[in-house]
Amino acid sequence: MSLEFRHIAHAYTGRTGRVEALSDIAFTAPAGKITCLLGSSGSGKSTLLNLAAGLLPVQSGSISVGGNEMAAPGVNPPPEARPVGLVFQDGALFPHMTIAKNIAFGLPGGGSAGVIEQWLDRVGLAGLGERFPHELSGGQQQRASLARAMAPEPQVLLMDEPFASVDIVLRRRLRRDCRRLLREAGTTTILVTHDPEEALDIADHIAVMENGRIIQFGTPEDLHERPASASVGAIFGGAQIVSAMRDGDVLRTSMGVWPLSCIAGDLPDGAEFDLLVHAETLGCEADEAGLEVVDVHPLGVASRLLLQTPDGKEITVQSTATVKEGMRYRIVPQTRSVRAFLRR
Ligand code: ADP
């Protein structure tokens, strides 16, 4: 069953006034796939998830599961009456219940011992059903919450930063196991994360959020190969954004004057845009009037240099030359290595 958001907007009104947290959100999380909501803190991810979960009432727009309206203004069934399962960052297991009882909680009639054993086994907790949550590690608790959320076989699973409290090595394992279980069960999943690596690793589709809007929705490959804006490109390719204006045959950029030939494609004269640049494609030449080297980080054959403009803007380049802090360089991008996005 797909999960469809139609024209969702949401505002919080509090002591300090009104905050527009979401505007005109419209996308479909495809059936049986994992869709990541990716964005920095405050971009609106949790608000959107909470609207689907029934933890916040929908103010405008609607949310449907498999074509059936689940929530809309005035239509606000509680979480337990929705065909959704929830997994939170901290697991949110019932502390006074054993792991087996936690898993049994959402099952009709409490589920059979066999079914609960099966779920413990699937999530790698075989033999630990009689423990209480505080007797498990953080990673094990997250496995238990995954089992609790998946055992009732919800049509949709909503996960809010489910791996955030687990250390990095375990996180990768947990992520892999989680992806396998969700694919096997064919559960339509929305997973909130602020970590691009996590989104690339686990998602079939990614909705990139910025300031309460979805700025791009696509497969990891789409976002990597065809970013809709410089900011999406910067999130995924480890690239940097440099503002620029075309002035005849040159680009006047915030990092100095660059040749027009560094961009692929054409741009109107006088246009302002953002350049997406990768450190490896930026050469540099010694120049007294250039940018100052403020940090040198050796990477084997080459070094990563941090250059600074007089007004404090920074850019990273890679160089095989012997460079010391305090030296000055002009940036020379490789021909056609830079992508340009017109300013909106
Ligand atoms: P994210 O999950 O991406 O970090 P949120 O959905 O939590 O983003 O927040 C989106 C915006 O709404 C932010 O500007 C945040 O400050 C604001 N916000 C979130 N919850 C509340 C609230 N209860 N009251 C007022 N503003 C809120």
Residues whose N, C-alpha, C, O or C-beta is under 5 A from the ligand:
A	BS01	ADP	Y12 G14 V19 A21 S40 S41 G42 S43 G44 K45 S46 T47
